[in-house]
């Protein structure tokens, strides 16, 4: 909004010139979401309490979690609202990438909202059936993927791997199922990680900071040529969205830190997880994004391994899955698990960014 309506007035008021700078808009997008979350957080938490939107705790989980029963959930609504407002204020409306990213973000958020709503109204931890939730996620993922595919450029279907300067192959039409599975998988991986106070929000900080840097570099012809990464027209503006997500996660973490006053819920986890995949598809960092979100991959892998092991061997690999609960069951304090996972998340982000020069 500011770029479209205020920047044209620069001939009358020269300070409006700042709105043309991507870094300025990205920084203030982060500040906007942070302030909205900080100021609106207490009101939204209080509203959730009045509506009795409380979390239902699994009976087979760590005993320390039982005291969290009734804590307001669906806090991801705060993240989504702050990011929509920030996007409307600071984004370039003429950039098609932004509409695709925002649309997928909101659509997956609606699925998560419905799941959370059913959980609190039924007073159990089931919500939507796994089948129904997956159908919704696949529908959104297919729609987004087809839009990207039919508006593709010469880079869209190419597969880049870390440590390789040139694409390893052109997936062609096979890029469609690859992209769909990536969106659905990343969305669910983040959702699985949202089980401890501050865990998912803290990890998402590292992911979106790294994606912001990658988007900025991919949108600059000079930097992308120097680094040997694909130049993506318009990818620079994705930086604004990524930093808006950083601000929103910081603002939400203020209320979600242990002991949490509110939980993110599926409405936040599904939307943020899915949009990570969409951004990575646009800027051609699909595999690098999996490294950045390595903790999310480990969380999802632990669940898959646990299920397969029990079905095949009738034995469990972990005391409880996802793996963060395994460490809790092993005697680790919840805060220790969260901080150590944050450290691991930061290391994954550093490793992923280091691949820019090791190729």
C-alpha positions in Angstrom: 0.0 0.0 0.0 2.8 2.5 0.9 4.7 1.6 -2.2 1.7 2.1 -4.5 0.2 5.2 -2.8 3.0 7.1 -1.1 6.0 6.5 -3.3 4.4 8.2 -6.3 4.2 11.4 -4.2 8.0 11.6 -3.8 8.1 14.6 -6.1 6.1 16.5 -3.5 7.7 15.0 -0.4 11.2 13.5 -1.0 11.3 11.4 2.2 8.7 9.1 0.6 11.7 7.9 -1.5 12.5 5.3 1.2 9.5 3.2 0.2 11.2 2.1 -3.0 14.0 0.4 -1.0 13.3 -3.3 -0.4 15.4 -3.4 2.8 13.5 -0.6 4.3 10.1 -2.2 3.6 11.3 -5.6 4.8 12.6 -4.2 8.1 9.4 -2.3 8.8 7.3 -5.3 7.8 9.0 -7.2 10.6 8.5 -4.3 13.0 4.9 -4.0 12.1 4.1 -7.7 12.8 6.1 -7.6 16.0 4.2 -4.6 17.3 0.8 -5.9 16.2 1.5 -9.2 18.0 2.8 -7.5 21.1 -0.1 -5.1 21.4 -3.0 -7.3 20.2 -1.7 -10.5 21.9 -3.2 -9.9 25.4 -6.6 -9.0 23.9 -6.7 -12.1 21.6 -5.5 -14.4 24.4 -8.3 -12.9 26.7 -10.8 -13.4 23.9 -9.8 -17.0 23.4 -10.2 -17.6 27.2 -13.7 -16.1 27.1 -14.5 -18.4 24.2 -13.1 -21.3 26.2 -10.7 -22.2 23.3 -8.5 -24.3 25.5 -6.0 -26.9 24.5 -6.8 -30.6 25.1 -3.8 -32.6 26.3 -3.0 -36.2 25.1 -3.4 -38.6 28.0 -0.5 -40.7 26.8 1.9 -37.7 26.7 4.4 -36.5 29.3 2.8 -36.0 32.7 4.2 -32.5 33.0 1.9 -31.5 30.1 -1.3 -32.2 32.0 -1.1 -28.9 33.7 -1.3 -27.1 30.3 -4.9 -28.3 29.8 -7.1 -25.4 29.1 -4.3 -23.0 27.9 -5.8 -21.0 25.0 -4.8 -22.4 21.6 -5.4 -21.1 18.0 -2.8 -18.4 18.8 -1.7 -18.7 15.2 -4.6 -16.4 14.3 -2.5 -13.6 15.8 0.4 -14.5 13.5 -1.8 -14.7 10.4 -3.6 -11.4 11.1 -0.4 -9.5 11.8 1.2 -10.8 8.6 -1.8 -10.0 6.4 -1.8 -6.4 7.7 1.9 -6.1 7.3 1.7 -7.5 3.7 -1.0 -5.1 2.8 1.1 -2.2 4.1 4.6 -3.0 2.9 4.4 -5.4 -0.1 4.6 -4.7 -3.8 1.1 -5.5 -5.0 2.3 -6.0 -8.6 4.5 -8.9 -7.7 2.7 -12.2 -8.5 4.9 -14.2 -6.1 3.4 -12.3 -3.1 -0.2 -13.2 -4.0 0.7 -16.9 -4.5 2.5 -17.0 -1.1 -0.1 -15.1 0.8 -2.9 -17.1 -0.8 -1.4 -20.4 0.2 -0.6 -19.1 3.6 -4.2 -18.1 4.3 -5.7 -21.2 2.7 -3.6 -23.6 4.9 -4.4 -21.4 7.9 -8.1 -21.9 7.3 -7.6 -25.7 7.3 -5.7 -25.4 10.6 -8.4 -23.1 12.0 -11.1 -25.6 11.3 -9.0 -28.4 12.8 -8.4 -26.4 16.0 -12.0 -25.3 16.2 -13.3 -28.9 16.1 -10.7 -29.9 18.7 -12.0 -27.3 21.2 -15.7 -27.8 20.5 -15.4 -31.6 20.8 -13.1 -31.2 23.8 -10.6 -33.8 22.5 -7.4 -33.8 20.6 -8.8 -35.3 17.4 -10.1 -32.3 15.4 -10.4 -33.0 11.7 -9.8 -36.6 10.7 -6.4 -37.2 9.2 -8.0 -38.1 5.9 -10.0 -34.8 5.7 -7.0 -32.7 6.8 -4.8 -34.3 4.2 -7.4 -33.8 1.5 -7.6 -30.1 2.3 -3.8 -29.8 2.3 -3.4 -31.6 -0.9 -6.1 -29.5 -2.5 -4.3 -26.3 -1.6 -0.9 -27.7 -2.6 -2.2 -28.9 -6.0 -3.8 -25.5 -6.7 -0.6 -23.6 -5.8 1.6 -26.0 -7.7 -0.5 -25.7 -10.8 -0.4 -21.9 -10.7 3.4 -22.0 -10.4 3.7 -24.6 -13.1 1.5 -22.9 -15.7 3.2 -19.5 -15.0 6.6 -21.1 -14.9 9.9 -19.6 -16.1 12.9 -21.5 -17.4 14.0 -22.3 -13.8 10.8 -23.5 -12.3 11.1 -27.2 -13.0 14.8 -27.5 -12.6 16.2 -29.3 -9.5 19.1 -27.8 -7.7 21.1 -29.6 -5.1 23.5 -28.1 -2.5 27.2 -28.2 -3.5 26.2 -28.3 -7.2 26.3 -25.0 -9.2 24.2 -26.3 -12.1 20.8 -28.0 -11.9 21.1 -31.8 -11.7 18.0 -32.4 -13.8 14.8 -31.0 -15.3 11.9 -32.6 -13.5 9.4 -31.5 -16.2 5.9 -32.5 -15.4 7.2 -34.6 -12.4 7.9 -31.3 -10.7 4.1 -31.1 -9.9 4.0 -34.2 -7.6 7.3 -33.2 -6.2 6.1 -29.7 -5.3 2.8 -31.0 -3.9 4.5 -33.5 -1.6 6.9 -30.8 -0.5 4.2 -28.4 0.5 2.1 -31.0 2.4 5.2 -32.6 4.0 6.6 -29.3 5.3 3.2 -28.2 6.5 2.8 -31.3 8.6 6.4 -31.4 9.8 6.1 -28.0 11.4 2.8 -29.0 12.9 4.4 -32.1 14.5 7.0 -29.8 16.0 4.5 -27.6 17.7 4.4 -29.6 20.9 6.5 -27.7 23.5 6.3 -24.1 24.7 8.2 -21.9 22.2 9.7 -24.8 20.2 8.1 -24.2 16.8 8.1 -20.4 17.0 11.8 -20.3 17.8 12.7 -22.8 15.1 10.7 -20.8 12.5 12.7 -17.7 13.4 15.9 -19.3 12.0 14.1 -20.7 9.0 12.5 -17.4 7.9 15.7 -15.4 8.6 17.6 -17.8 6.3 14.8 -17.7 3.7 14.8 -13.9 3.8 18.5 -13.8 3.0 18.1 -16.4 0.2 15.2 -14.5 -1.3 17.1 -11.3 -1.3 20.1 -12.8 -3.0 18.0 -14.7 -5.5 16.2 -11.5 -6.5 19.5 -9.6 -7.2 21.0 -10.4 -10.6 24.5 -9.3 -9.4 24.6 -11.3 -6.2 23.0 -14.4 -7.8 25.5 -14.3 -10.6 28.4 -14.0 -8.1 27.1 -16.9 -6.0 26.2 -19.1 -9.0 22.5 -19.4 -7.9 19.5 -19.0 -10.2 18.3 -15.4 -10.5 14.5 -15.2 -9.9 12.8 -12.1 -11.1 10.7 -10.6 -8.3 12.1 -12.9 -5.6 13.5 -9.9 -3.7 10.1 -8.9 -2.5 9.6 -12.3 -0.9 12.2 -11.0 1.6 9.5 -8.6 2.9 7.1 -11.5 3.6 9.9 -13.6 5.3 10.9 -10.8 7.6 7.2 -10.1 8.4 7.1 -13.8 9.5 10.2 -13.2 11.6 8.5 -10.3 13.4 5.3 -12.3 13.9 7.2 -15.2 15.4 9.1 -13.0 17.7 5.9 -11.3 18.8 4.1 -14.6 19.3 7.1 -16.1 21.2 6.6 -13.3 23.8 3.4 -15.1 24.8 4.4 -18.6 23.8 7.6 -18.8 25.8 7.5 -21.2 28.8 5.2 -21.2 30.6 3.0 -20.5 27.5 0.1 -18.2 27.8 -1.2 -19.4 24.3 -0.4 -22.1 21.9 0.1 -21.7 18.1 -2.3 -24.5 17.1 -2.7 -26.0 13.7 -3.9 -22.6 12.3 -0.4 -21.3 12.7 1.7 -24.4 12.2 0.1 -25.6 9.0 0.2 -22.2 7.4 3.7 -21.3 8.3 5.0 -24.8 7.4 3.3 -24.8 4.1 4.4 -21.3 3.1 8.1 -22.3 3.8 7.8 -24.9 1.0 6.0 -22.5 -1.4 8.8 -19.9 -0.9 11.4 -22.5 -1.5 9.7 -23.6 -4.7 9.6 -20.0 -6.0 13.3 -19.2 -5.2 14.5 -22.6 -6.2 15.9 -23.6 -2.8 13.7 -26.7 -2.2 16.5 -29.0 -0.9 18.3 -26.2 0.9 15.0 -25.3 2.7 14.9 -28.9 3.9 18.3 -28.4 5.5 17.4 -25.1 7.0 14.3 -26.8 8.6 16.4 -29.8 9.5 14.8 -30.1 13.0 11.3 -30.2 11.3 12.6 -33.0 9.1 13.9 -34.9 12.1 10.6 -34.5 13.9 8.6 -35.9 10.9 11.1 -38.7 10.3 10.8 -39.8 14.0 7.0 -40.2 13.6 7.4 -42.1 10.4 10.0 -44.4 11.8 8.0 -44.9 15.0 4.9 -45.9 13.1 6.7 -48.2 10.6 8.7 -49.9 13.4 5.6 -50.6 15.4 3.6 -51.9 12.4 6.5 -54.2 11.2 8.3 -55.2 14.4 5.6 -54.4 17.1 8.4 -52.4 18.8 8.8 -48.7 19.3 12.1 -46.9 18.4 11.4 -43.9 20.7 9.7 -43.6 24.1 7.3 -41.3 22.3 7.1 -39.5 19.0 7.7 -36.8 17.8 11.3 -37.0 19.0 11.0 -33.9 21.3 8.7 -36.0 23.5 11.2 -38.8 23.6 13.7 -36.6 25.3 11.1 -35.4 27.7 10.2 -39.0 28.6 14.0 -39.6 29.0 14.0 -37.0 31.8 15.0 -33.8 30.1 13.3 -30.7 31.3 11.0 -29.1 28.7 13.0 -25.9 28.5 16.2 -27.8 28.0 14.7 -29.7 25.1 13.4 -26.4 23.5 16.7 -24.6 23.8 18.8 -27.5 22.5 16.5 -27.9 19.6 16.8 -24.1 18.9 20.6 -24.5 18.9 20.3 -27.4 16.5 17.9 -25.3 14.3 20.5 -22.5 14.2 23.2 -24.9 13.2 21.1 -26.3 10.4 20.4 -22.8 9.1 24.2 -22.0 9.1 25.0 -25.2 7.3 22.4 -24.5 4.7 23.6 -20.9 4.1 27.2 -22.1 3.9 26.3 -24.2 0.8 26.0 -20.9 -1.2 29.8 -20.7 -1.5 30.6 -24.5 -1.4 29.7 -25.4 -4.9 
